[in-house]
Structure formats: C-alpha cells, structure tokens
C-alpha cells in the first residue's frame, strides 16, 4: 500500500539506541503522493515527517514486540488531505 502511494518512499535514520533486548530508531520519512492513500487520490505533494520505532528482541535475535509512532497528522496536512479526512 505504501509503495503504491509513495513510490519514492524513503526512511532516513537519525538515531539508533539499544539497551539489552530493546532497540529504538528515530527516522525521517519522506515521499511524494503519487497513488491512492487511505482513500485519497494522488495529490503530487511531497511530505517529510518524523517516525519512531521500538523493537524488543528474543535471545535468537528475532523481533518479538514492535511499537511504531509516526506523525500522521503532519503527513495528512502536508499532503493537503487532512481537512478531507476530518470531513469523512
């Protein structure tokens, strides 16, 4: 879904912090809205928002828990579809 909506989607790592079995990554996410996203047609607009991911790992090195946060409100605003979504 994301690649279809944002073919040039890019995650740029700003910071990675790890302690014991928990790691966190803070990234900037950018792209251009070139396909349908959450029911909204392409706007051709670009966006840049912040993202945080937190992962807990098993002893085998596999992710067993994940929490992700992205500034969805800023994303929708930058794409110009925030007011459309609020009206639905």
PDB file of N, CA, C and O in Angstrom:
ATOM      1  N   UNK A   1       0.827  -1.182   0.000  1.00  0.00           N
ATOM      2  CA  UNK A   1       0.000   0.000   0.000  1.00  0.00           C
ATOM      3  C   UNK A   1       0.883   1.261   0.000  1.00  0.00           C
ATOM      4  O   UNK A   1       0.629   2.191  -0.766  1.00  0.00           O
ATOM      5  N   UNK A   2       1.909   1.296   0.847  1.00  0.00           N
ATOM      6  CA  UNK A   2       2.748   2.492   0.935  1.00  0.00           C
ATOM      7  C   UNK A   2       3.550   2.740  -0.332  1.00  0.00           C
ATOM      8  O   UNK A   2       3.640   3.879  -0.792  1.00  0.00           O
ATOM      9  N   UNK A   3       4.136   1.690  -0.907  1.00  0.00           N
ATOM     10  CA  UNK A   3       4.943   1.865  -2.125  1.00  0.00           C
ATOM     11  C   UNK A   3       4.050   2.290  -3.290  1.00  0.00           C
ATOM     12  O   UNK A   3       4.481   3.075  -4.135  1.00  0.00           O
ATOM     13  N   UNK A   4       2.818   1.789  -3.350  1.00  0.00           N
ATOM     14  CA  UNK A   4       1.890   2.206  -4.394  1.00  0.00           C
ATOM     15  C   UNK A   4       1.523   3.674  -4.278  1.00  0.00           C
ATOM     16  O   UNK A   4       1.367   4.358  -5.289  1.00  0.00           O
ATOM     17  N   UNK A   5       1.383   4.162  -3.056  1.00  0.00           N
ATOM     18  CA  UNK A   5       1.019   5.562  -2.830  1.00  0.00           C
ATOM     19  C   UNK A   5       2.232   6.488  -2.910  1.00  0.00           C
ATOM     20  O   UNK A   5       2.127   7.626  -3.367  1.00  0.00           O
ATOM     21  N   UNK A   6       3.379   5.987  -2.460  1.00  0.00           N
ATOM     22  CA  UNK A   6       4.608   6.798  -2.394  1.00  0.00           C
ATOM     23  C   UNK A   6       5.772   5.993  -2.977  1.00  0.00           C
ATOM     24  O   UNK A   6       6.570   5.442  -2.219  1.00  0.00           O
ATOM     25  N   UNK A   7       5.884   5.915  -4.299  1.00  0.00           N
ATOM     26  CA  UNK A   7       6.928   5.079  -4.907  1.00  0.00           C
ATOM     27  C   UNK A   7       8.348   5.481  -4.523  1.00  0.00           C
ATOM     28  O   UNK A   7       9.261   4.657  -4.578  1.00  0.00           O
ATOM     29  N   UNK A   8       8.541   6.739  -4.135  1.00  0.00           N
ATOM     30  CA  UNK A   8       9.875   7.207  -3.753  1.00  0.00           C
ATOM     31  C   UNK A   8      10.033   7.267  -2.225  1.00  0.00           C
ATOM     32  O   UNK A   8      10.867   8.021  -1.723  1.00  0.00           O
ATOM     33  N   UNK A   9       9.249   6.490  -1.491  1.00  0.00           N
ATOM     34  CA  UNK A   9       9.281   6.480  -0.028  1.00  0.00           C
ATOM     35  C   UNK A   9      10.700   6.249   0.483  1.00  0.00           C
ATOM     36  O   UNK A   9      11.407   5.351   0.025  1.00  0.00           O
ATOM     37  N   UNK A  10      11.097   7.085   1.445  1.00  0.00           N
ATOM     38  CA  UNK A  10      12.469   6.999   1.967  1.00  0.00           C
ATOM     39  C   UNK A  10      12.461   7.179   3.476  1.00  0.00           C
ATOM     40  O   UNK A  10      11.806   8.081   3.997  1.00  0.00           O
ATOM     41  N   UNK A  11      13.190   6.317   4.175  1.00  0.00           N
ATOM     42  CA  UNK A  11      13.401   6.423   5.611  1.00  0.00           C
ATOM     43  C   UNK A  11      14.868   6.781   5.837  1.00  0.00           C
ATOM     44  O   UNK A  11      15.762   6.054   5.403  1.00  0.00           O
ATOM     45  N   UNK A  12      15.112   7.891   6.511  1.00  0.00           N
ATOM     46  CA  UNK A  12      16.475   8.326   6.805  1.00  0.00           C
ATOM     47  C   UNK A  12      16.699   8.223   8.308  1.00  0.00           C
ATOM     48  O   UNK A  12      16.031   8.900   9.091  1.00  0.00           O
ATOM     49  N   UNK A  13      17.628   7.385   8.700  1.00  0.00           N
ATOM     50  CA  UNK A  13      17.889   7.157  10.122  1.00  0.00           C
ATOM     51  C   UNK A  13      18.589   8.359  10.737  1.00  0.00           C
ATOM     52  O   UNK A  13      19.609   8.832  10.235  1.00  0.00           O
ATOM     53  N   UNK A  14      18.022   8.840  11.830  1.00  0.00           N
ATOM     54  CA  UNK A  14      18.594   9.953  12.578  1.00  0.00           C
ATOM     55  C   UNK A  14      19.360   9.443  13.804  1.00  0.00           C
ATOM     56  O   UNK A  14      20.417   9.972  14.147  1.00  0.00           O
ATOM     57  N   UNK A  15      18.814   8.411  14.462  1.00  0.00           N
ATOM     58  CA  UNK A  15      19.401   7.930  15.715  1.00  0.00           C
ATOM     59  C   UNK A  15      18.939   6.503  15.970  1.00  0.00           C
ATOM     60  O   UNK A  15      17.772   6.172  15.759  1.00  0.00           O
ATOM     61  N   UNK A  16      19.857   5.662  16.424  1.00  0.00           N
ATOM     62  CA  UNK A  16      19.525   4.318  16.884  1.00  0.00           C
ATOM     63  C   UNK A  16      20.096   4.169  18.291  1.00  0.00           C
ATOM     64  O   UNK A  16      21.260   4.483  18.539  1.00  0.00           O
ATOM     65  N   UNK A  17      19.258   3.685  19.208  1.00  0.00           N
ATOM     66  CA  UNK A  17      19.684   3.473  20.590  1.00  0.00           C
ATOM     67  C   UNK A  17      19.289   2.052  20.974  1.00  0.00           C
ATOM     68  O   UNK A  17      18.168   1.622  20.704  1.00  0.00           O
ATOM     69  N   UNK A  18      20.213   1.323  21.604  1.00  0.00           N
ATOM     70  CA  UNK A  18      19.918  -0.042  22.018  1.00  0.00           C
ATOM     71  C   UNK A  18      20.358  -0.245  23.457  1.00  0.00           C
ATOM     72  O   UNK A  18      21.370   0.298  23.902  1.00  0.00           O
ATOM     73  N   UNK A  19      19.574  -1.042  24.174  1.00  0.00           N
ATOM     74  CA  UNK A  19      19.898  -1.394  25.553  1.00  0.00           C
ATOM     75  C   UNK A  19      19.289  -2.760  25.837  1.00  0.00           C
ATOM     76  O   UNK A  19      18.076  -2.945  25.739  1.00  0.00           O
ATOM     77  N   UNK A  20      20.140  -3.705  26.187  1.00  0.00           N
ATOM     78  CA  UNK A  20      19.713  -5.060  26.486  1.00  0.00           C
ATOM     79  C   UNK A  20      18.944  -5.635  25.294  1.00  0.00           C
ATOM     80  O   UNK A  20      19.524  -5.796  24.221  1.00  0.00           O
ATOM     81  N   UNK A  21      17.651  -5.948  25.455  1.00  0.00           N
ATOM     82  CA  UNK A  21      16.878  -6.567  24.367  1.00  0.00           C
ATOM     83  C   UNK A  21      15.971  -5.575  23.648  1.00  0.00           C
ATOM     84  O   UNK A  21      15.085  -5.984  22.898  1.00  0.00           O
ATOM     85  N   UNK A  22      16.180  -4.272  23.867  1.00  0.00           N
ATOM     86  CA  UNK A  22      15.317  -3.239  23.283  1.00  0.00           C
ATOM     87  C   UNK A  22      16.147  -2.289  22.426  1.00  0.00           C
ATOM     88  O   UNK A  22      17.217  -1.839  22.836  1.00  0.00           O
ATOM     89  N   UNK A  23      15.640  -1.993  21.235  1.00  0.00           N
ATOM     90  CA  UNK A  23      16.298  -1.030  20.347  1.00  0.00           C
ATOM     91  C   UNK A  23      15.259  -0.043  19.847  1.00  0.00           C
ATOM     92  O   UNK A  23      14.098  -0.394  19.637  1.00  0.00           O
ATOM     93  N   UNK A  24      15.691   1.195  19.660  1.00  0.00           N
ATOM     94  CA  UNK A  24      14.794   2.209  19.112  1.00  0.00           C
ATOM     95  C   UNK A  24      15.501   2.917  17.966  1.00  0.00           C
ATOM     96  O   UNK A  24      16.719   3.096  17.977  1.00  0.00           O
ATOM     97  N   UNK A  25      14.713   3.311  16.988  1.00  0.00           N
ATOM     98  CA  UNK A  25      15.236   4.038  15.838  1.00  0.00           C
ATOM     99  C   UNK A  25      14.348   5.244  15.585  1.00  0.00           C
ATOM    100  O   UNK A  25      13.123   5.134  15.538  1.00  0.00           O
ATOM    101  N   UNK A  26      14.980   6.389  15.423  1.00  0.00           N
ATOM    102  CA  UNK A  26      14.276   7.619  15.084  1.00  0.00           C
ATOM    103  C   UNK A  26      14.650   7.964  13.654  1.00  0.00           C
ATOM    104  O   UNK A  26      15.829   8.066  13.316  1.00  0.00           O
ATOM    105  N   UNK A  27      13.632   8.142  12.816  1.00  0.00           N
ATOM    106  CA  UNK A  27      13.876   8.376  11.401  1.00  0.00           C
ATOM    107  C   UNK A  27      13.047   9.542  10.888  1.00  0.00           C
ATOM    108  O   UNK A  27      12.067   9.959  11.506  1.00  0.00           O
ATOM    109  N   UNK A  28      13.469  10.053   9.740  1.00  0.00           N
ATOM    110  CA  UNK A  28      12.661  10.976   8.964  1.00  0.00           C
ATOM    111  C   UNK A  28      12.108  10.167   7.805  1.00  0.00           C
ATOM    112  O   UNK A  28      12.828   9.382   7.187  1.00  0.00           O
ATOM    113  N   UNK A  29      10.825  10.358   7.510  1.00  0.00           N
ATOM    114  CA  UNK A  29      10.169   9.642   6.419  1.00  0.00           C
ATOM    115  C   UNK A  29       9.741  10.675   5.386  1.00  0.00           C
ATOM    116  O   UNK A  29       9.132  11.688   5.732  1.00  0.00           O
ATOM    117  N   UNK A  30      10.056  10.424   4.124  1.00  0.00           N
ATOM    118  CA  UNK A  30       9.685  11.372   3.072  1.00  0.00           C
ATOM    119  C   UNK A  30       9.206  10.617   1.845  1.00  0.00           C
ATOM    120  O   UNK A  30       9.490   9.432   1.672  1.00  0.00           O
ATOM    121  N   UNK A  31       8.484  11.317   1.010  1.00  0.00           N
ATOM    122  CA  UNK A  31       7.995  10.732  -0.225  1.00  0.00           C
ATOM    123  C   UNK A  31       7.085  11.700  -0.957  1.00  0.00           C
ATOM    124  O   UNK A  31       6.819  12.808  -0.490  1.00  0.00           O
ATOM    125  N   UNK A  32       6.618  11.263  -2.108  1.00  0.00           N
ATOM    126  CA  UNK A  32       5.714  12.050  -2.942  1.00  0.00           C
ATOM    127  C   UNK A  32       4.440  11.235  -3.165  1.00  0.00           C
ATOM    128  O   UNK A  32       4.498  10.063  -3.538  1.00  0.00           O
ATOM    129  N   UNK A  33       3.301  11.866  -2.933  1.00  0.00           N
ATOM    130  CA  UNK A  33       2.000  11.200  -3.016  1.00  0.00           C
ATOM    131  C   UNK A  33       1.621  11.005  -4.478  1.00  0.00           C
ATOM    132  O   UNK A  33       1.104  11.923  -5.115  1.00  0.00           O
ATOM    133  N   UNK A  34       1.880   9.799  -5.018  1.00  0.00           N
ATOM    134  CA  UNK A  34       1.652   9.536  -6.436  1.00  0.00           C
ATOM    135  C   UNK A  34       0.611   8.445  -6.694  1.00  0.00           C
ATOM    136  O   UNK A  34       0.401   8.052  -7.842  1.00  0.00           O
ATOM    137  N   UNK A  35      -0.038   7.954  -5.642  1.00  0.00           N
ATOM    138  CA  UNK A  35      -1.072   6.934  -5.788  1.00  0.00           C
ATOM    139  C   UNK A  35      -2.058   7.045  -4.643  1.00  0.00           C
ATOM    140  O   UNK A  35      -1.838   7.816  -3.709  1.00  0.00           O
ATOM    141  N   UNK A  36      -3.137   6.290  -4.701  1.00  0.00           N
ATOM    142  CA  UNK A  36      -4.173   6.356  -3.662  1.00  0.00           C
ATOM    143  C   UNK A  36      -3.599   6.008  -2.292  1.00  0.00           C
ATOM    144  O   UNK A  36      -2.837   5.053  -2.144  1.00  0.00           O
ATOM    145  N   UNK A  37      -3.980   6.803  -1.297  1.00  0.00           N
ATOM    146  CA  UNK A  37      -3.534   6.573   0.080  1.00  0.00           C
ATOM    147  C   UNK A  37      -4.700   6.807   1.019  1.00  0.00           C
ATOM    148  O   UNK A  37      -5.226   7.918   1.091  1.00  0.00           O
ATOM    149  N   UNK A  38      -5.104   5.787   1.730  1.00  0.00           N
ATOM    150  CA  UNK A  38      -6.201   5.864   2.689  1.00  0.00           C
ATOM    151  C   UNK A  38      -7.461   6.460   2.054  1.00  0.00           C
ATOM    152  O   UNK A  38      -8.156   7.268   2.670  1.00  0.00           O
ATOM    153  N   UNK A  39      -7.740   6.056   0.830  1.00  0.00           N
ATOM    154  CA  UNK A  39      -8.939   6.506   0.135  1.00  0.00           C
ATOM    155  C   UNK A  39      -8.817   7.842  -0.567  1.00  0.00           C
ATOM    156  O   UNK A  39      -9.769   8.290  -1.206  1.00  0.00           O
ATOM    157  N   UNK A  40      -7.664   8.491  -0.462  1.00  0.00           N
ATOM    158  CA  UNK A  40      -7.471   9.792  -1.120  1.00  0.00           C
ATOM    159  C   UNK A  40      -6.639   9.630  -2.378  1.00  0.00           C
ATOM    160  O   UNK A  40      -5.599   8.973  -2.344  1.00  0.00           O
ATOM    161  N   UNK A  41      -7.073  10.214  -3.488  1.00  0.00           N
ATOM    162  CA  UNK A  41      -6.298  10.114  -4.729  1.00  0.00           C
ATOM    163  C   UNK A  41      -4.988  10.891  -4.621  1.00  0.00           C
ATOM    164  O   UNK A  41      -4.830  11.753  -3.757  1.00  0.00           O
ATOM    165  N   UNK A  42      -4.064  10.573  -5.505  1.00  0.00           N
ATOM    166  CA  UNK A  42      -2.748  11.221  -5.515  1.00  0.00           C
ATOM    167  C   UNK A  42      -2.876  12.738  -5.601  1.00  0.00           C
ATOM    168  O   UNK A  42      -3.706  13.263  -6.343  1.00  0.00           O
ATOM    169  N   UNK A  43      -2.046  13.430  -4.834  1.00  0.00           N
ATOM    170  CA  UNK A  43      -2.026  14.892  -4.856  1.00  0.00           C
ATOM    171  C   UNK A  43      -0.771  15.429  -5.533  1.00  0.00           C
ATOM    172  O   UNK A  43      -0.728  16.598  -5.917  1.00  0.00           O
ATOM    173  N   UNK A  44       0.257  14.584  -5.683  1.00  0.00           N
ATOM    174  CA  UNK A  44       1.525  15.038  -6.240  1.00  0.00           C
ATOM    175  C   UNK A  44       2.376  15.792  -5.231  1.00  0.00           C
ATOM    176  O   UNK A  44       3.474  16.239  -5.563  1.00  0.00           O
ATOM    177  N   UNK A  45       1.886  15.942  -4.005  1.00  0.00           N
ATOM    178  CA  UNK A  45       2.623  16.676  -2.970  1.00  0.00           C
ATOM    179  C   UNK A  45       3.640  15.782  -2.274  1.00  0.00           C
ATOM    180  O   UNK A  45       3.459  14.569  -2.165  1.00  0.00           O
ATOM    181  N   UNK A  46       4.716  16.413  -1.805  1.00  0.00           N
ATOM    182  CA  UNK A  46       5.753  15.723  -1.043  1.00  0.00           C
ATOM    183  C   UNK A  46       5.526  15.938   0.443  1.00  0.00           C
ATOM    184  O   UNK A  46       4.851  16.883   0.853  1.00  0.00           O
ATOM    185  N   UNK A  47       6.101  15.045   1.246  1.00  0.00           N
ATOM    186  CA  UNK A  47       5.995  15.179   2.697  1.00  0.00           C
ATOM    187  C   UNK A  47       7.314  14.803   3.359  1.00  0.00           C
ATOM    188  O   UNK A  47       8.144  14.108   2.772  1.00  0.00           O
ATOM    189  N   UNK A  48       7.493  15.270   4.583  1.00  0.00           N
ATOM    190  CA  UNK A  48       8.619  14.899   5.436  1.00  0.00           C
ATOM    191  C   UNK A  48       8.104  14.910   6.866  1.00  0.00           C
ATOM    192  O   UNK A  48       7.733  15.963   7.383  1.00  0.00           O
ATOM    193  N   UNK A  49       8.078  13.747   7.510  1.00  0.00           N
ATOM    194  CA  UNK A  49       7.597  13.626   8.886  1.00  0.00           C
ATOM    195  C   UNK A  49       8.573  12.785   9.696  1.00  0.00           C
ATOM    196  O   UNK A  49       9.467  12.143   9.145  1.00  0.00           O
ATOM    197  N   UNK A  50       8.388  12.798  11.009  1.00  0.00           N
ATOM    198  CA  UNK A  50       9.244  12.030  11.916  1.00  0.00           C
ATOM    199  C   UNK A  50       8.574  10.719  12.298  1.00  0.00           C
ATOM    200  O   UNK A  50       7.348  10.616  12.329  1.00  0.00           O
ATOM    201  N   UNK A  51       9.394   9.729  12.585  1.00  0.00           N
ATOM    202  CA  UNK A  51       8.929   8.386  12.905  1.00  0.00           C
ATOM    203  C   UNK A  51       9.814   7.818  14.012  1.00  0.00           C
ATOM    204  O   UNK A  51      11.011   8.100  14.066  1.00  0.00           O
ATOM    205  N   UNK A  52       9.220   7.020  14.889  1.00  0.00           N
ATOM    206  CA  UNK A  52       9.983   6.327  15.930  1.00  0.00           C
ATOM    207  C   UNK A  52       9.527   4.875  15.971  1.00  0.00           C
ATOM    208  O   UNK A  52       8.328   4.596  15.965  1.00  0.00           O
ATOM    209  N   UNK A  53      10.467   3.969  16.014  1.00  0.00           N
ATOM    210  CA  UNK A  53      10.176   2.544  16.142  1.00  0.00           C
ATOM    211  C   UNK A  53      10.932   1.997  17.337  1.00  0.00           C
ATOM    212  O   UNK A  53      12.095   2.330  17.563  1.00  0.00           O
ATOM    213  N   UNK A  54      10.255   1.154  18.095  1.00  0.00           N
ATOM    214  CA  UNK A  54      10.845   0.492  19.254  1.00  0.00           C
ATOM    215  C   UNK A  54      10.642  -1.000  19.075  1.00  0.00           C
ATOM    216  O   UNK A  54       9.519  -1.444  18.834  1.00  0.00           O
ATOM    217  N   UNK A  55      11.704  -1.782  19.188  1.00  0.00           N
ATOM    218  CA  UNK A  55      11.626  -3.228  18.986  1.00  0.00           C
ATOM    219  C   UNK A  55      12.282  -3.960  20.146  1.00  0.00           C
ATOM    220  O   UNK A  55      13.357  -3.581  20.610  1.00  0.00           O
ATOM    221  N   UNK A  56      11.624  -5.006  20.601  1.00  0.00           N
ATOM    222  CA  UNK A  56      12.199  -5.902  21.603  1.00  0.00           C
ATOM    223  C   UNK A  56      12.558  -7.196  20.883  1.00  0.00           C
ATOM    224  O   UNK A  56      11.796  -7.681  20.047  1.00  0.00           O
ATOM    225  N   UNK A  57      13.734  -7.757  21.215  1.00  0.00           N
ATOM    226  CA  UNK A  57      14.266  -8.927  20.538  1.00  0.00           C
ATOM    227  C   UNK A  57      14.314 -10.140  21.459  1.00  0.00           C
ATOM    228  O   UNK A  57      14.506 -10.016  22.669  1.00  0.00           O
ATOM    229  N   UNK A  58      14.135 -11.309  20.864  1.00  0.00           N
ATOM    230  CA  UNK A  58      14.302 -12.562  21.598  1.00  0.00           C
ATOM    231  C   UNK A  58      15.791 -12.870  21.697  1.00  0.00           C
ATOM    232  O   UNK A  58      16.608 -12.172  21.096  1.00  0.00           O
ATOM    233  N   UNK A  59      16.149 -13.903  22.445  1.00  0.00           N
ATOM    234  CA  UNK A  59      17.552 -14.325  22.546  1.00  0.00           C
ATOM    235  C   UNK A  59      18.091 -14.792  21.203  1.00  0.00           C
ATOM    236  O   UNK A  59      19.303 -14.787  20.987  1.00  0.00           O
ATOM    237  N   UNK A  60      17.191 -15.202  20.285  1.00  0.00           N
ATOM    238  CA  UNK A  60      17.599 -15.636  18.946  1.00  0.00           C
ATOM    239  C   UNK A  60      17.776 -14.466  17.979  1.00  0.00           C
ATOM    240  O   UNK A  60      18.136 -14.672  16.820  1.00  0.00           O
ATOM    241  N   UNK A  61      17.527 -13.236  18.446  1.00  0.00           N
ATOM    242  CA  UNK A  61      17.680 -12.062  17.600  1.00  0.00           C
ATOM    243  C   UNK A  61      16.461 -11.723  16.766  1.00  0.00           C
ATOM    244  O   UNK A  61      16.544 -10.894  15.860  1.00  0.00           O
ATOM    245  N   UNK A  62      15.322 -12.353  17.059  1.00  0.00           N
ATOM    246  CA  UNK A  62      14.094 -12.070  16.320  1.00  0.00           C
ATOM    247  C   UNK A  62      13.276 -11.010  17.049  1.00  0.00           C
ATOM    248  O   UNK A  62      13.265 -10.959  18.279  1.00  0.00           O
ATOM    249  N   UNK A  63      12.594 -10.169  16.286  1.00  0.00           N
ATOM    250  CA  UNK A  63      11.727  -9.160  16.898  1.00  0.00           C
ATOM    251  C   UNK A  63      10.486  -9.852  17.446  1.00  0.00           C
ATOM    252  O   UNK A  63       9.789 -10.565  16.724  1.00  0.00           O
ATOM    253  N   UNK A  64      10.216  -9.634  18.734  1.00  0.00           N
ATOM    254  CA  UNK A  64       9.033 -10.246  19.347  1.00  0.00           C
ATOM    255  C   UNK A  64       7.995  -9.192  19.734  1.00  0.00           C
ATOM    256  O   UNK A  64       6.838  -9.531  19.981  1.00  0.00           O
ATOM    257  N   UNK A  65       8.391  -7.930  19.789  1.00  0.00           N
ATOM    258  CA  UNK A  65       7.466  -6.829  20.058  1.00  0.00           C
ATOM    259  C   UNK A  65       7.891  -5.629  19.228  1.00  0.00           C
ATOM    260  O   UNK A  65       9.082  -5.404  19.008  1.00  0.00           O
ATOM    261  N   UNK A  66       6.906  -4.855  18.767  1.00  0.00           N
ATOM    262  CA  UNK A  66       7.210  -3.653  17.995  1.00  0.00           C
ATOM    263  C   UNK A  66       6.167  -2.587  18.291  1.00  0.00           C
ATOM    264  O   UNK A  66       4.966  -2.858  18.306  1.00  0.00           O
ATOM    265  N   UNK A  67       6.643  -1.378  18.524  1.00  0.00           N
ATOM    266  CA  UNK A  67       5.766  -0.219  18.667  1.00  0.00           C
ATOM    267  C   UNK A  67       6.282   0.817  17.690  1.00  0.00           C
ATOM    268  O   UNK A  67       7.485   1.071  17.628  1.00  0.00           O
ATOM    269  N   UNK A  68       5.386   1.416  16.928  1.00  0.00           N
ATOM    270  CA  UNK A  68       5.780   2.432  15.963  1.00  0.00           C
ATOM    271  C   UNK A  68       4.922   3.678  16.100  1.00  0.00           C
ATOM    272  O   UNK A  68       3.712   3.602  16.312  1.00  0.00           O
ATOM    273  N   UNK A  69       5.571   4.815  15.977  1.00  0.00           N
ATOM    274  CA  UNK A  69       4.882   6.098  16.052  1.00  0.00           C
ATOM    275  C   UNK A  69       5.276   6.929  14.839  1.00  0.00           C
ATOM    276  O   UNK A  69       6.461   7.077  14.540  1.00  0.00           O
ATOM    277  N   UNK A  70       4.281   7.472  14.139  1.00  0.00           N
ATOM    278  CA  UNK A  70       4.548   8.366  13.018  1.00  0.00           C
ATOM    279  C   UNK A  70       3.595   9.548  13.134  1.00  0.00           C
ATOM    280  O   UNK A  70       2.462   9.399  13.591  1.00  0.00           O
ATOM    281  N   UNK A  71       4.051  10.702  12.725  1.00  0.00           N
ATOM    282  CA  UNK A  71       3.243  11.921  12.822  1.00  0.00           C
ATOM    283  C   UNK A  71       2.233  11.949  11.671  1.00  0.00           C
ATOM    284  O   UNK A  71       2.418  12.655  10.679  1.00  0.00           O
ATOM    285  N   UNK A  72       1.178  11.178  11.823  1.00  0.00           N
ATOM    286  CA  UNK A  72       0.160  11.052  10.777  1.00  0.00           C
ATOM    287  C   UNK A  72      -0.549  12.372  10.495  1.00  0.00           C
ATOM    288  O   UNK A  72      -0.867  12.675   9.346  1.00  0.00           O
ATOM    289  N   UNK A  73      -0.796  13.155  11.540  1.00  0.00           N
ATOM    290  CA  UNK A  73      -1.472  14.442  11.339  1.00  0.00           C
ATOM    291  C   UNK A  73      -0.641  15.354  10.438  1.00  0.00           C
ATOM    292  O   UNK A  73      -1.185  15.993   9.537  1.00  0.00           O
ATOM    293  N   UNK A  74       0.666  15.421  10.670  1.00  0.00           N
ATOM    294  CA  UNK A  74       1.536  16.247   9.829  1.00  0.00           C
ATOM    295  C   UNK A  74       1.582  15.699   8.402  1.00  0.00           C
ATOM    296  O   UNK A  74       1.603  16.469   7.442  1.00  0.00           O
ATOM    297  N   UNK A  75       1.599  14.379   8.264  1.00  0.00           N
ATOM    298  CA  UNK A  75       1.604  13.757   6.940  1.00  0.00           C
ATOM    299  C   UNK A  75       0.359  14.155   6.156  1.00  0.00           C
ATOM    300  O   UNK A  75       0.459  14.596   5.010  1.00  0.00           O
ATOM    301  N   UNK A  76      -0.807  14.002   6.768  1.00  0.00           N
ATOM    302  CA  UNK A  76      -2.067  14.334   6.084  1.00  0.00           C
ATOM    303  C   UNK A  76      -2.139  15.830   5.760  1.00  0.00           C
ATOM    304  O   UNK A  76      -2.633  16.213   4.700  1.00  0.00           O
ATOM    305  N   UNK A  77      -1.656  16.660   6.660  1.00  0.00           N
ATOM    306  CA  UNK A  77      -1.668  18.105   6.435  1.00  0.00           C
ATOM    307  C   UNK A  77      -0.768  18.468   5.249  1.00  0.00           C
ATOM    308  O   UNK A  77      -1.163  19.245   4.379  1.00  0.00           O
ATOM    309  N   UNK A  78       0.436  17.904   5.221  1.00  0.00           N
ATOM    310  CA  UNK A  78       1.365  18.208   4.140  1.00  0.00           C
ATOM    311  C   UNK A  78       0.849  17.723   2.782  1.00  0.00           C
ATOM    312  O   UNK A  78       1.139  18.329   1.751  1.00  0.00           O
ATOM    313  N   UNK A  79       0.091  16.639   2.788  1.00  0.00           N
ATOM    314  CA  UNK A  79      -0.480  16.135   1.534  1.00  0.00           C
ATOM    315  C   UNK A  79      -1.728  16.914   1.118  1.00  0.00           C
ATOM    316  O   UNK A  79      -2.216  16.772  -0.003  1.00  0.00           O
ATOM    317  N   UNK A  80      -2.239  17.738   2.037  1.00  0.00           N
ATOM    318  CA  UNK A  80      -3.428  18.528   1.738  1.00  0.00           C
ATOM    319  C   UNK A  80      -4.713  17.737   1.840  1.00  0.00           C
ATOM    320  O   UNK A  80      -5.731  18.134   1.273  1.00  0.00           O
ATOM    321  N   UNK A  81      -4.683  16.618   2.558  1.00  0.00           N
ATOM    322  CA  UNK A  81      -5.889  15.792   2.675  1.00  0.00           C
ATOM    323  C   UNK A  81      -6.389  15.720   4.111  1.00  0.00           C
ATOM    324  O   UNK A  81      -7.314  14.959   4.399  1.00  0.00           O
ATOM    325  N   UNK A  82      -5.798  16.498   5.022  1.00  0.00           N
ATOM    326  CA  UNK A  82      -6.209  16.473   6.427  1.00  0.00           C
ATOM    327  C   UNK A  82      -7.653  16.928   6.570  1.00  0.00           C
ATOM    328  O   UNK A  82      -8.425  16.294   7.290  1.00  0.00           O
ATOM    329  N   UNK A  83      -8.029  17.997   5.911  1.00  0.00           N
ATOM    330  CA  UNK A  83      -9.397  18.503   6.052  1.00  0.00           C
ATOM    331  C   UNK A  83     -10.394  17.564   5.380  1.00  0.00           C
ATOM    332  O   UNK A  83     -11.530  17.450   5.839  1.00  0.00           O
ATOM    333  N   UNK A  84      -9.994  16.889   4.304  1.00  0.00           N
ATOM    334  CA  UNK A  84     -10.864  15.911   3.645  1.00  0.00           C
ATOM    335  C   UNK A  84     -11.138  14.745   4.580  1.00  0.00           C
ATOM    336  O   UNK A  84     -12.276  14.288   4.681  1.00  0.00           O
ATOM    337  N   UNK A  85     -10.097  14.249   5.275  1.00  0.00           N
ATOM    338  CA  UNK A  85     -10.253  13.115   6.168  1.00  0.00           C
ATOM    339  C   UNK A  85     -11.138  13.478   7.368  1.00  0.00           C
ATOM    340  O   UNK A  85     -11.944  12.663   7.816  1.00  0.00           O
ATOM    341  N   UNK A  86     -10.988  14.688   7.879  1.00  0.00           N
ATOM    342  CA  UNK A  86     -11.779  15.109   9.031  1.00  0.00           C
ATOM    343  C   UNK A  86     -13.261  15.211   8.683  1.00  0.00           C
ATOM    344  O   UNK A  86     -14.123  15.016   9.539  1.00  0.00           O
ATOM    345  N   UNK A  87     -13.545  15.516   7.424  1.00  0.00           N
ATOM    346  CA  UNK A  87     -14.936  15.669   6.992  1.00  0.00           C
ATOM    347  C   UNK A  87     -15.628  14.328   6.776  1.00  0.00           C
ATOM    348  O   UNK A  87     -16.856  14.265   6.732  1.00  0.00           O
ATOM    349  N   UNK A  88     -14.853  13.259   6.642  1.00  0.00           N
ATOM    350  CA  UNK A  88     -15.447  11.930   6.366  1.00  0.00           C
ATOM    351  C   UNK A  88     -15.977  11.277   7.601  1.00  0.00           C
ATOM    352  O   UNK A  88     -16.502  10.165   7.535  1.00  0.00           O
TER     353      UNK A  88
END
